[in-house]
């Protein structure tokens, strides 16, 4: 075993663990602030291993040796350390500082467990990739990035947590005097959770953290005596923002929420939240303010940055000093460990502009969001056969949120595209919700961005299979559903597609929809309409084959409806079926309908 370098330091020299000098863009403090900086429970603030020697480690054996030792240590981590077995959580003893030395210090496919310990610092590390492929909800393995049970005086600072199994950071079971500062939490389902007991004792400070590209627990805070949340930047979340639960007390100050549904939620009758000075940018829904909560300044002094500057300040300063490795332009997703990532969502979050994400065969049960900041991405199945790659989840638009209200079409979609210039090809996108449990839409796909292209893709669902809120082009696709198969106020062109009606319903409802050169199939006993009014409906079906399931009078309500040169047993020219003239049809070609959009090559 390689013997690490030892360096004895003075007890007060906490700054010996500083990887590099602080700058205005990378704030770096030598002392814990917030609740972790207070003297209580026999601990005079959180100093970690400053009373002991400093060691440098670059392998798992040495890391475990010093992290679990009874004596205090400042443990510098050099380079990436890949933990075995997969999901390993190293049990950290009291009086430890575990700090990345410079850029590139990583804990890979594992994390840390702080069980009934005190005085621990974890800084300047990337903790990543213990995700259990296929376990989107984190129910099979509890591979958190950092988990603490009954710990106190813990400082989590300047780390990047991403793609772990279950939660990125869990502060559990009456842990107390905790500060979480200047961290990045990204590209995962569950970000930060606090609680897991009925006791109301936990005191936690969270400031200048950047939570982005996550779905829930942003953060979820339960039964805290005092949770102080200030100058945090929460961006692009799918389900909800910052939540206080049970009898917890929360103060939210000068934080910035961008594209976050329900930014601040007090879940239960006894939950208290005071929120002030926050910015809600493109973030609709609940911004609760209920009860008196507590006064943070009664515990410690702090200085607030202006909320409108938080994205810039946190964007520059959060995460490990020195930055991290850039993601490759070509990314492989696989369930069997042979790819760069085990989930499509992780790949989307890591992908730089112009990246190509190739997904190997398998069933990927997850909710995927291509966030608004993502551009020029291609997501494609490895074989080109959409049957081989299935992205699936099961959530209805009318389903009840656990904190009140319903998810809506955007919140319930299995695959949502909010960014521009995104191409998806050769995969199956499915909402597997059983509509017999509750009526209403359950979209497989929602597109809110512009210039979204699907090629050779299958859309599987029932009501509202495809929610068109932006502008999209579907080429050689298969779309299956019953009521309002294509719906929403956006623009959609279905070119040379197969549209399969599973029951009596409507092919297109609302928005601007052009169906060209396609095949409409269904059961003759389950008659369908081609379109119905709503959201300024304009539906044109041209040069397509229509089955016997199409009604003789296939247009419902008022709208701009028309057909042109359709064939098949369901096609007809009658007074109930307005037809385009040849001159009018020139304005309803694929390219003219999409307006000012140069379609991708090969379309």
C-alpha positions, 0 to 999 in steps of 0.5 A: 500500500502506498504510504501517504505524506504526513504533515503536522499542522497546528490546531488552529490551522484549518486553512491548511486544507485550502486547495488554492487562494480564494478570489472574488469569484471563488469565495473560500472561507477558513471557518465554518459559518452558520449553524456549523460555526456555533459552539454547542453540544461540547463542540467549539464550532466545526474545525474538522481535523485541524487538531491533527496532522494532514495526510494526502491520499489518492486511493480508497485504502488510505482514504478509509484508513484515515477517515475511520481513524479515532484521531483527528486528521485533515485528509487531502484527496488527490485526483479521482478515487473510485470506490469499491464495491459500487455504492460504497459509503465510507463511514467517517469518524469524528474530527475529520476534514476531507478536502479535495486538493486542487482540481479533479479531486473526485469520489466516484461510485460512492460517498460518505456516511456520518453516523452519530459523529461530530466535527466533520468537514467535507470540501472541494470534492466532486462526489458522483456516479453511484446511480443505480441504473433503472432505479430512478426513484432510488428505492432499491439502494440508498447510495447517497453522496453524503448521508448523515444520521444523528451527526452534529457540527458538520460543514459541507462546502464547495462540493459538486454532487451529481448522479448518485443513488437515491439522494445527493445529500441527506441530513437525517435523524436529528442531525444538528448544527449543519452548514451546507454552503457553496455546493452544486447539486445537479442532474439527478432526481433527488437533491437535498433532504432533511429530516426522517424523524418526528423530532423538531431539533435540527438546525441547518444553514444552507447558503450560496448553493446551486441546485440545477437540473434536478426533479425533487427535494430542492430542498425538502426540509422536515421538522427542523427547529431552524432551517435558514436558506439564503442566497441559493440559486435553484434552476430548472427543476421538474417537480417543486422547489424548496419545501418545509414539512411537518412542524418544521420552521424555514426562513428563505431569504434573497434566493433566486428561483429560475424555471422552478414550479412551486418554488416555496411550499409549506406542505403541512398545517404546522409547517412555517416558512418566512420568505423575503427578498426572493426572485421568481423568474419563470417560476409559477405556482406556490410561494408560501409565506406562513407563520413566524418561523424564527429569526436567524440573526438571533443565532448568528450574524450573516450578510445577504447578497442582493437576490438579483445577483445570486445567479452570477455570484453562485454560478462563479463561486459554487462547486470545487475550486479549479473547476471540473473535467469537461464532458465529452461531445459524444456520450454513451448511456447504458444500463449495464455499466458500459456507458458514460452514464446510467440514465438519459437525464444524467447525460442531458445534464452533462452534455455540452452544446452540440453533443450527441448522446447515444442510448444503448438498448434497454428500458430506462424508467425515468423522467427526462427533462431537456432543460431550457439551457440545453441547445443543439443536442442529439439523443439517439438510440444506438441501433436505430430501432425504437423498439430497442430503447424505451424511456418510460414513466407513469404519471398523469396530468390530473394526478394529485401532488403530495402537497396539493394540486395536480401535476399538469401536462408539463409536470407529468410528461415522461420526456420534456423538451424545454431547450431549442434545436434538439433532435431525438431519433430511434427511441420509444417515449412512453407514459405507461400510466393506467388511464383506468385509474384516473381520466385525463392526459398522461403525456409521453412527450411535452415540447416547449422549446423551438425547433425540436425534431423527432425522427423514427421515434415512437410516442406511446400513451393514451390521452394527450400522448403528445403535448405540443407547447412549442414548435416541433417536427416529427418525421417517420414517427409512430404516435399512439393514443386515444383522446386528443393524441396531439394537443396543446397550443404549439405548432407540430408537423407530423410528416410521414408518420403513423398515427394509431388511434386506440379508442374513440377520440380526437387526433389533434386538439388545439394549436397548429397541426399539419399532418402530411403524407401520413397514415391514420389507423384505428378500429372501425368500431371506435370512430375518431375526429381528425380535430377539434377546437381549442387554443386557436386550433388549426389542423390540416390533414393532407396527402395522407391515408385515412382508415375507416375509423375516421368519422364522416364529419371529422371536425368538431367545433370551430377552427381552421380545419381542412383536408387535401388529397387524402386517400383510403377508406376514411377519406371523402370530399363532402360539405362537412370536410373542407378541402384546400385548393391547389393554391391554398395547399402551397401554404401548407407544405412542411417547410412553409408551415414551420416558417423560418426553420431550416430543417435538419439534413435528411428531412 
